[in-house]
Amino acid sequence: MFTQSLNAAILASESAEGIPTETMALIIGGGIFLLFMLMLLITMSYTNVGNRHEVKAEADDTHRQHANKHGHH
């Protein structure tokens, strides 16, 4: 059903004089590029959150089931 409606839309766009295919490709590609740039900026804005505070030493938990004692021989 979807492919039939998609084919009908493609045929209608080819028969009507509208925006050239190259221009439409640039518009869609530019929109996708701007979307990825926005997602990149959002991701990069969260990378600084970890640098705002000093790193505190983790409290020694004696009840931890699998303590990481690999470096202490």
Secondary structure, DSSP 4 states (H G I P E B T S, - for coil): -HHHHHHHHHHHHHHS--S-HHHHHHHHHHHHHHHHHHHHHHHHHHHTGGGSSPPPPPP--TT-SS---TT--
